[in-house]
Amino acid sequence: MQDIFGDECPSKATIYRWIERFDNGDEELHDDPRPGRPTSSKTHSNIKRVQTILDEDRRISLRELEERVGILKATLHSIITEDLEMSKLTARGVAKLLSKEQKHERVRVSKELLPGYTVEEDLLDRIVMGDETWFHYYEPESKTQSKQWKRRDELLPIKAKAAKSAGERMATVLWDREGIIRLDWLPEKTTINRDYYVDELKEFREASKCERRGKLTRGVLLQHYNARPHVSSKTMAAIDDLGFDCLPNPLYGPDLAPSDYWLFGEMKRPLREKRFDDFKRLEYEI
């Protein structure tokens, strides 16, 4: 056995001690609790054991892990970060946890859209995104914008959490891959309804004749999320009358909506840390 397993093979003295314990009725395979501080041993078997525990419970603390495996926290931290290359992160917040059916719907919609991208050369030119967002008179600096380089011996930078201003206005944006075609501001303290959205689609159609010559001829593929003003029977009838088609859009899919994951962030980026006394100044800045 020593020729095959080398140093990992138990010695003769250890085997004799095991035999003696078995003969005395001690058939426990796990070690008894040992007095003193936990071991700092960093072996292959300990690494595998830690990995197994983490696979079962990703939220376990170093203290709980130390109690279970009997290894010093410093050694456990080294095993986790260096050998297993893992780090502990806070869960990212999302608008809604998707059900299994909703996840399948996202896959179905994605598969439905993919062939059109490979077959229709002008598909991206035909797509128009319709969406709305709030613009505040004061937008705090984002976490990404507040990032800065630091040396190892420097303290972490801190900043007080800032709240958005109470003053705000909602804007409706219709845009394509070339840019914004129509942007409209709603009256203060109001949001969109189906009548307003239908009127906006009509205004967009007229604006496209000048801003995007040929787009209406090629056919507009409208993409918007499934808010009630977007999918009401009156809205859908108006979309059909205008000669537009709608792209399928799954529920709670901001990562499939370019307005959410790109446009609105880019529009608000220059506004961060700026204060506007009134709407006119905000509108001018945008």
CORUR-V316833 format. One record per pair of residues at least 4 apart in sequence whose C-alpha atoms are under 8 Angstrom apart, sorted by the first residue. I is the first residue (numbers start at 0). J is the second residue. D is the distance in Angstrom with one decimal. If there is no record, write none. Layout:
# CORUR-V316833
i;j;d
I;J;D
I;J;D
This chain:
# CORUR-V316833
i;j;d
0;4;5.9
0;5;7.5
0;8;6.5
1;5;4.7
1;6;7.1
1;7;8.0
1;8;5.6
4;8;5.3
9;13;6.1
9;14;6.7
10;14;6.4
11;15;6.1
12;16;6.2
13;17;6.2
14;18;6.3
15;19;6.3
16;20;6.3
17;21;6.2
18;22;6.1
19;23;6.3
20;24;6.5
20;25;5.3
20;26;7.5
21;25;5.0
21;26;5.7
36;71;7.7
37;65;7.8
37;69;4.9
37;70;4.9
37;71;5.4
38;69;6.3
38;70;4.9
38;71;6.0
39;70;5.4
39;71;5.3
39;74;5.8
40;45;7.8
40;70;7.0
40;74;7.5
41;45;6.3
41;46;7.0
41;74;6.8
41;78;7.4
42;46;6.2
43;47;6.3
44;48;6.1
45;49;6.2
46;50;6.2
46;78;6.4
46;82;7.6
46;83;7.9
47;51;6.2
48;52;6.4
48;68;7.9
49;53;6.2
49;64;7.9
49;68;7.7
49;75;7.9
49;78;8.0
49;79;7.9
50;54;6.1
50;79;8.0
50;83;7.3
51;55;6.5
52;56;6.2
53;57;5.1
53;58;7.9
53;59;7.2
59;63;6.4
59;64;6.7
60;64;6.1
61;65;6.0
61;72;6.0
61;75;7.2
61;76;7.5
62;66;6.4
62;72;6.9
63;67;6.4
64;68;6.2
64;69;7.9
64;75;7.9
65;69;5.2
65;70;5.4
65;71;6.1
65;72;6.0
65;75;7.4
66;70;7.8
70;74;6.7
70;75;6.6
71;75;6.2
72;76;6.0
73;77;6.3
74;78;6.2
75;79;6.1
76;80;6.0
77;81;5.4
77;82;7.1
78;82;4.9
78;83;6.2
79;83;4.9
79;84;6.1
79;85;5.6
79;86;7.3
80;84;4.6
80;85;5.0
80;86;6.1
81;85;7.6
94;251;7.2
95;251;6.9
97;101;5.7
97;102;6.2
97;251;7.8
98;102;6.3
99;103;6.3
100;104;6.2
101;105;6.3
101;249;7.6
101;250;7.3
102;106;6.5
103;107;6.2
104;108;6.1
104;249;6.5
105;109;6.1
105;249;5.7
105;252;7.8
106;110;6.2
107;111;6.1
108;112;6.2
108;247;6.4
108;248;7.0
108;249;6.9
109;113;6.1
110;114;7.2
111;115;7.7
112;116;6.8
113;117;6.8
114;118;6.1
115;119;5.5
115;122;6.9
116;120;7.1
116;122;6.1
116;123;7.6
121;125;6.5
122;126;6.7
123;176;7.2
124;175;7.3
124;176;6.7
124;214;7.7
125;175;7.9
125;214;6.5
125;217;6.8
125;218;6.3
125;219;5.1
125;220;5.6
126;175;6.2
126;176;7.8
126;219;6.1
126;220;4.6
126;221;5.9
126;222;6.9
127;173;6.6
127;174;5.5
127;175;4.8
127;176;7.9
127;219;6.7
127;220;6.0
127;221;5.0
127;222;6.1
128;172;7.9
128;173;5.6
128;174;5.4
128;175;6.2
128;221;6.0
128;222;4.8
128;223;5.9
128;257;7.7
128;258;7.1
129;171;7.5
129;172;5.9
129;173;4.6
129;174;6.8
129;221;7.1
129;222;6.2
129;223;5.1
130;171;5.9
130;172;5.5
130;173;6.7
130;223;6.2
130;224;7.5
130;258;6.7
131;169;6.8
131;170;5.5
131;171;4.3
131;172;5.9
132;169;5.6
132;170;5.7
132;171;6.8
132;263;7.4
133;167;6.4
133;168;5.6
133;169;4.4
133;170;6.4
134;167;5.5
134;168;5.4
134;169;6.2
134;170;7.4
134;267;7.6
135;163;6.7
135;164;6.0
135;165;7.3
135;166;5.8
135;167;4.2
135;168;6.6
136;163;7.9
136;164;5.9
136;165;7.6
136;166;5.4
136;167;5.9
136;273;7.9
136;274;5.8
136;275;5.0
136;276;7.1
136;277;7.3
136;278;7.4
136;281;6.6
137;163;5.7
137;164;5.1
137;166;7.8
137;270;7.6
137;271;7.3
137;272;6.7
137;273;5.9
137;274;4.8
137;275;6.6
138;162;8.0
138;163;5.5
138;164;7.2
138;267;7.8
138;270;6.3
138;271;4.9
138;272;5.9
138;273;6.8
138;274;7.7
139;161;5.9
139;162;6.7
139;163;6.2
139;271;5.5
139;272;5.2
140;144;6.3
140;145;6.7
140;271;5.0
140;272;5.5
141;145;6.4
141;271;7.4
142;146;6.7
149;153;6.3
149;154;8.0
149;155;7.6
167;187;7.5
167;188;7.8
168;184;7.1
168;185;6.8
168;186;7.4
168;187;5.8
168;188;7.1
168;278;7.8
169;184;6.1
169;185;5.7
169;186;7.9
169;187;7.8
169;189;7.5
169;190;6.7
170;182;6.7
170;183;5.6
170;184;4.5
170;185;6.0
171;182;5.7
171;183;5.3
171;184;6.5
171;185;7.7
172;179;7.0
172;180;7.8
172;181;5.9
172;182;4.6
172;183;6.7
173;179;6.2
173;180;5.8
173;181;5.2
173;182;6.5
173;203;7.2
174;178;5.6
174;179;4.2
174;180;5.0
174;181;6.8
175;179;6.5
175;180;7.3
180;203;7.2
180;206;6.9
180;207;6.9
180;210;6.6
181;203;6.1
181;206;7.0
185;189;6.5
185;190;6.9
185;191;7.6
191;195;6.0
191;196;6.6
191;228;7.1
192;196;6.3
192;227;8.0
192;228;5.1
193;197;6.1
193;227;7.5
193;228;4.1
193;229;6.8
193;231;6.8
193;233;7.2
193;234;6.2
194;198;6.3
194;228;7.9
194;234;7.8
195;199;6.2
196;200;6.3
196;228;6.6
196;229;7.1
196;234;7.5
197;201;6.5
197;233;8.0
197;234;5.8
197;237;6.5
197;238;8.0
198;202;6.2
199;203;6.0
200;204;6.2
200;238;7.8
201;205;6.6
201;241;7.5
202;206;6.2
203;207;6.0
204;208;6.8
204;215;7.8
204;241;7.8
205;209;7.5
206;210;6.0
206;211;7.9
207;211;4.9
207;212;6.7
207;214;7.1
207;215;7.3
208;212;5.4
208;213;7.6
208;214;7.9
208;215;7.4
213;217;6.3
214;218;6.2
214;219;6.6
215;219;6.0
218;242;7.4
218;243;6.6
218;244;7.7
219;242;7.6
219;243;5.1
219;244;6.2
220;243;6.2
220;244;4.9
220;245;5.5
220;246;6.1
221;243;6.7
221;244;6.0
221;245;4.6
221;246;5.9
222;245;6.0
222;246;5.3
222;247;7.4
222;248;7.2
223;229;7.1
223;246;8.0
223;248;7.1
223;256;7.7
224;229;7.3
224;248;6.2
224;249;7.7
224;250;7.4
224;256;7.7
225;229;6.2
225;230;6.1
225;248;7.2
225;249;7.8
225;250;6.7
226;230;6.5
227;231;5.7
228;234;7.0
229;234;6.2
229;235;7.6
230;234;6.1
230;235;6.0
231;235;6.2
232;236;6.1
233;237;6.2
234;238;6.2
235;239;6.3
236;240;6.2
237;241;6.1
238;242;6.4
238;243;5.5
238;244;7.2
239;243;5.9
239;244;7.1
248;252;7.5
248;255;7.9
252;256;6.8
253;257;7.7
253;259;5.7
253;260;6.6
254;259;7.2
254;260;6.0
255;260;8.0
256;260;6.5
257;261;5.4
257;262;6.4
258;262;4.7
258;263;5.8
259;263;6.0
259;264;7.4
260;264;7.1
261;265;6.3
262;266;6.2
263;267;6.1
264;268;6.0
265;269;7.7
266;270;7.8
266;285;7.1
267;271;6.7
270;284;7.7
275;280;6.0
275;281;5.9
276;280;7.0
277;281;6.7
278;282;6.0
279;283;6.1
280;284;6.3
281;285;6.5
